[in-house]
Amino acid sequence: MTNYLDFEKPLAEIEGKASELRALARENEEMDVEAEASALDQKAAKLLTDLYVNLTPWRKCQVARHADRPHCQDYINALFTEFTPLAGDRNFADDHAVMGGLARFDDKPVVVIGHEKGNDTKSRIERNFGMARPEGYRKAIRLMDLADRFGLPIISLVDTPGAYPGKGAEERGQSEAIARSTEKCLQVKVPVISVIIGEGGSGGAVAFATANRVAMLEHSVYSVISPEGCASILWKDAEKMREAAEALRLTAQDLRELGVCDSIIEEPLGGAHRARDVAMQAVGGTLRTFLSELTPQSGDELVSNRRKKYLAIGSTGLAA
């Protein structure tokens, strides 16, 4: 069953009518509804194209947050083999919002790290909706150290509203853990590739995405704050999230122009949730391209180029 977003309600009505006609035909074999149902299919396809041809930033936020969008676990299952999860930060606990471990990509060993939001009520609560605590970032640091020691490329899959802002997280050094994770991304002498697969929220995303190459799915978003949070601060009204989304320039297209994102991965029409396998294989293709570009570089070159990339953001000659 398709979960429709608010702006997709007209589409839901048309696709629903087509499904109802075909259900009636299955119950009564004498009914011939295929011509009418096909006409509705064509109408739905045209409407879907019209809806997605020029999504507003706020609608992109909605698509990026879609409950059926592929998450980190889905990408690991689809693109990697021999995944061996590694748990815990060796200090406090294991954070289930962050998953990571050793795996093979195209039969080559890598370390993969990502935020996992969960896919039902129970798993979303267990995963804290993808909002990591300090132990999650410290686990990531441990995995990046492991990758650096054994010369393994690091692939991060970012999908988080932001780091968890709870009291316990702050007591255990949330901001320090995020800063250390970002620092570790800049220090490791192996290729670091990051893909924003849904939401890239604030420092919680930057801690995994300070990479040699950053790719974003076409309808993903990446921003210093959520539109709702921005609207609450600037206008004292979370309902102004549409205006905030416009002002934040958080879309993949905006960030490609600003030099934050290196590549935009095209999504299936209607978003990654409508053709999950197609979207995940597209991500796999981008990972292969980036790995082929970065693998020949020495450790010192990787570190130097990574630092130059981030120092150049916002400066003159950004396009270079």
Helices and strands as residue ranges (DSSP letters): G 6-8, H 9-27, H 34-52, H 57-64, H 72-79, E 81-85, E 98-105, E 108-115, H 121-126, G 128-130, H 134-150, E 154-160, H 167-171, H 174-187, E 192-201, H 202-209, E 213-217, E 221-223, H 227-234, G 238-240, H 241-248, H 252-258, E 263-265, G 272-274, H 276-294, H 299-312
